[in-house]
Amino acid sequence: MEIQGRNIGFTYDGESSPVFSGLDFTIRGPGFVSLFGLSGSGKSTLARIIGSELEASEGTVRITGASRILYSHNNERLPGWCSLENHLASVTPNGRARLLKRLSVEFGVENLLHGRFAGLSMGQKNRVNMLRYLVQDFDILIADEVLANVDEPTRNHILRIIKSTFPDRTFIYISHNAPEVAKFSRTVLVLGSAGNRSEITEISGLDLISDDSGARESLRKTALRLLELASVHDSAAMTPGRRQPSV
């Protein structure tokens, strides 16, 4: 699987300055790939372009080796007129009921499924929403801050389960949490600017599935490198006469 973006530019209606311009990138799967950058760097915009939620103002995105692409984000809502159990059953393909059952237990939501979405906390909503995407057929799942309201231990557990359960799928993960991104990602793409052009810096993550106490120093260094790159890019984006791009 490969996603190639060439000379990508995007400007929101009514805005005079682009979110990014002249952006080139390549994402290869399967595996866990993250988009990282400070607020306003364009992570969500790029994710939505890859997922066909938005159309680039210029340039092309070419995807080979994948036909089923899903985009999820943390502000989604599930229907309020039926139970969570009924809704999840309606989106789960034949043969995946056991997967739904196992993941609902792993995500700690098994006992919540008889209720309705509106009755859940934000963290519970995030977990159920993530669950409904994972039981569907997909080659690429774009996960845009989908676990933002989930506590860190539970979030780490869920990410380990996802990586071990779907080793042959591609995940494009967006999070502001530098240690989390460094820990779980095979590749991290840091968004930023160089003069009047946008750019992506690619670095390797630790790509861990289980806890590894021996990797703490590597994790610290990788997370710091991510923050350093994002900060440098952010300074470039704030040059005189250039508006800070919005996500």
Buried (B, 14 or more C-beta within 10 A) or exposed (E): BEBBBBEBBBBEEEEEBBBBBBBBBBBBBBBBBBBBBBEBBBBBBBBBBBBEBBEBBBBEBEBEEBEEBBBBBBEBEBEEEBBBBEBBBEBBEEEBEEBBBEBBEBBBBBEBBEBBBEEBEEBBBBBBBBBBBBBEEBBBBBBBBBBBBBEEEBBBBBBBBBBEEBEEBBBBBBBBBBBBBBBBBBBBBBBBBEEEBBBBBEBEBBBBBEEEEEBEEBBEEBBEBBBEBBEBBBEBBEEEEBEEBBB
